[in-house]
C-alpha cells in the first residue's frame, strides 16, 4: 500500500515537495535535508500527510 505525503520545512513551515511511500516497507516518517526556496538554504524537511 502506498500513500502520498508532503515534505514540510521545519523552519519556514512550507510544504515544498511531495513524495510517495510504501507503508509495508517503511513505517517511520521521512526526514530529509532539502532546499527551501523561501529561505534559500538547505533545511530539515519532515513528512506530513496531504489532503486528498
C-alpha positions as CSV (number, residue, x, y, z in Angstrom):
1,X,0.0,0.0,0.0
2,X,1.5,3.4,-1.0
3,X,0.4,6.7,0.4
4,X,1.1,10.3,-0.8
5,X,2.8,12.7,1.5
6,X,4.4,16.0,1.6
7,X,7.7,17.2,2.9
8,X,7.3,20.3,5.2
9,X,10.1,22.6,6.0
10,X,10.7,22.7,9.8
11,X,11.9,26.3,9.8
12,X,9.5,28.1,7.3
13,X,6.5,25.7,7.6
14,X,6.0,25.4,3.8
15,X,5.3,22.1,2.0
16,X,7.8,22.3,-0.8
17,X,8.0,18.6,-2.0
18,X,5.6,15.7,-2.5
19,X,6.5,12.0,-2.2
20,X,5.0,8.5,-2.1
21,X,5.9,5.9,0.5
22,X,5.3,2.2,0.7
23,X,3.9,1.7,4.2
24,X,4.7,-2.0,4.3
25,X,8.4,-1.5,4.0
26,X,8.9,1.9,5.7
27,X,7.0,2.6,8.9
28,X,8.8,5.7,10.3
29,X,8.3,9.2,9.0
30,X,10.8,10.6,6.4
31,X,13.2,13.4,7.5
32,X,15.4,14.7,4.7
33,X,17.7,17.7,4.2
34,X,16.1,19.6,1.2
35,X,16.4,23.0,-0.3
36,X,13.9,25.6,0.9
37,X,13.2,28.3,-1.8
38,X,11.9,30.9,0.7
39,X,14.9,30.7,2.9
40,X,17.4,30.0,0.1
41,X,19.2,27.3,2.0
42,X,19.0,23.6,2.9
43,X,16.8,22.8,5.9
44,X,15.3,19.7,7.5
45,X,12.0,18.6,5.9
46,X,9.6,16.2,7.7
47,X,6.9,14.1,6.2
48,X,3.3,15.2,6.6
49,X,0.0,13.9,5.2
50,X,-1.5,15.7,2.2
51,X,-5.2,16.4,1.9
52,X,-6.7,14.3,-0.8
